[in-house]
Amino acid sequence: IDGTGCGQFVKDCSSNGTLVRDMNPTCSSGTYIGGLSCCGHKRILLDADQEIRPELLRYHMKFRFWYQEFKKPSKSSAPSHSDLARIYYQTESNAGEYDLPPAFALPGHPIVGYPHWPENQPTPGTTCTGTCPNGPDCDCIHTLSYHWEVSNMRLIYLGGHCHAPSCLSIDLYRNDTGTPQLICHQGTKYGGGNVTGDKWDEAQFIALPPCLFSDDPSEGLEPTTWLGPNTPLFSVKKNRNTIQGHYGEMASWQMRGVYFPKNSDDVFV
């Protein structure tokens, strides 16, 4: 490394987020050790003893789109569809990613990013049950949370970003009454291997089904909810980290919604 061609390190970790509180390595160029900033054009992420093959990897993708014809508004009717705006927030408090450290530093194996973390003490954000760190019943979970406010929106689709295989759950709550109300819970779902009945049910395939809302009773979904001015929200993300950690972990909410109250004639796209 000769110091040329360097880019600017930018990780906008919010001062009131748990990443700063937990001294997460992703928030500082001095402790950053893996993740998005290590990825770049023609940068090959292989071990030193792995061969970089010259062949190009070619693949094909096929898309199928379902659509409905849009009908413009008239004097007697509203438009047939309403656009679902993209609504995006990060549990990782604007960092874009974070380090999921292993639960414990082991003798001779300090934690990268937490090189001086003491042995037999759970890493920041980690809680454990059982006889830890080496007992057969030791089970550890890393928790990340973040609070923010939104105004005047109605959520239709919520998709939490949670990496396999350590992802356990990601939950979004509203808290405008002082008693948290769950908006969306997403938990990992494992395939059972019954590909005869369902071609997507591959054994051990991991899915994270999104939360969907509708005001059409025939669709069998929970109705939409209006989030008024300055509605407090908070997100809680959980990963298992008993033995291994993970760089470049994410916990964002990729959502779609509208900015007007409920109307019985709404159709969303």
GIPEGI-V330739 format. One record per backbone hydrogen bond with DSSP energy under -1.0 kcal/mol. NH is the residue of the N-H (numbers start at 1). CO is the residue of the C=O. Records with the same first field share a line. If there is no record, write none. Layout:
NH->CO + CO
//
This chain:
13->11
14->93
17->14
21->17
22->18
23->20
24->19
27->24
28->25
32->28
38->35
39->36
43->40
46->44
50->47
74->77
80->71
82->267
85->257
87->255
89->253
91->251
93->90
95->92
98->249
100->246
103->241
106->109
109->106
114->111
117->114
123->103
126->123
127->141
129->139
135->131
138->135
139->129
141->127
142->239
143->125
144->237
146->235
148->233
150->231
153->227
154->258
156->256
157->256
158->211
159->254
161->252
167->163
168->238
169->238
170->186
171->236
172->184
173->234
174->181
175->232
181->174
183->172
184->172
186->170
188->168
189->207
191->205
193->201
195->193
198->194
201->198
202->200
204->191
205->202
207->189
211->158
213->156
214->222
219->216
220->217
227->153
231->150 + 228
233->148
234->173
235->146
236->171
237->144
238->169
239->142
240->166
241->140
246->100
249->98
253->89
254->159
255->87
256->157
257->85
258->154
266->263
269->82
//
